[in-house]
Amino acid sequence: MPYIPLNENLPGITGLLDYRTDTALPIRQLTQILLRGPSSLSEGERELIASVVSSGNECAFCTAAHTAIADLYLGDSSISESVKNNIDNAPVSEKMKALLTIASAVQKNGKLVTQAMVDAAKKEGATDLELHDTVLIAALFSLYNRYVDGLASVTPADPAFYNRLGHILLEKGYLPSENRYATL
Amino acid sequence: MPYIPLNENLPGITGLLDYRTDTALPIRQLTQILLRGPSSLSEGERELIASVVSSGNECAFCTAAHTAIADLYLGDSSISESVKNNIDNAPVSEKMKALLTIASAVQKNGKLVTQAMVDAAKKEGATDLELHDTVLIAALFSLYNRYVDGLASVTPADPAFYNRLGHILLEKGYLPSENRYATL
């Protein structure tokens, strides 16, 4: 039961973005730029960062939602599962392992990112912009996870919900659109 | 020494917002709406929330900056110091104590907000929108703190820097403007 009155047809973040649309707009725009805008990281790789951070914060809604989207982009659900369990053993590039390690540190506290972590990422070819975006995506999901759980928004139990949400976000992205969640 | 090349005349968040201006714009807009937009919480009260969260995350730059702005709005630096040390004993309203307690929980993890905390805030007159905004401000500063520290941006040691920054943000707000930091 959410702590404030949210549209009960809109679980998780969707009801919060509907509750206050003026604050929702820049949150959506930032997410669209970071996760869908031009980048040398693929959409699937960026959704993996979102999944790892949400998983670290134990935000069930965000973890399920962004895992679903990552899986759709990557075409293989074993990758996100593996990354959430143990980054070092996951079937992703060495560069992605280094960036996901940085994201995991940021999830706990920005101060936990070390020069050695940054050097390891650069050694594997990570650019300054990739480092920047990894930290900012991890910081953005630290916001989302707290927003969703801090107001006790509803977390659907049915995995099919997240699959439908994933398809909607894959097709339409993060910017506002009319009736986007009508079929959830 | 920051992990990515930032303008060395722009310490803390200022260099990061200058590094990638397309992601900076929605971050600035969200901050302007939440901290300066119409609200039944005063600007000083909202800056206290930012200070408490930044202090909890041990983000020295954000703590010093938002403490300076809160002090300018409140006209009394003992309030922010007191709030950061012990919310329950601070010279703020009972409603603000309850909202700052919620913000402190959000800073650690959204799941730590309890129905009892929310009931306590409502008993002191907190509205649903004030609860929403408190959680979202705390979530936003959880983003800022990680962005600033995760990329090791520079934290000036001189208290006069934060006083100048506070005056600029008091006068101009959080939206972008030309040469706003020229005198830092």
Interface residues (C-beta under 8 A of the other chain):
Chain A: Y3 I4 P5 L16 Y19 R20 D22 T23 L25 P26 I27 Q29 L30 I33 L34 G37 N57 E58 C59 I102 A105 V106 Q107 N109 G110 K111 V113 Q115 V118 D128 L129 L131 H132 D133 V135 L136 A138 A139 L140 S142 L143 Y144 N145 R146 Y147 V148 D149 G150 L151 A152
Chain B: Y3 I4 P5 L16 Y19 R20 D22 T23 L25 P26 I27 Q29 L30 I33 L34 G37 N57 E58 C59 I102 A105 V106 Q107 N109 G110 K111 V113 Q115 V118 D128 L129 L131 H132 V135 L136 A138 A139 L140 S142 L143 Y144 N145 R146 Y147 V148 D149 G150 L151 A152
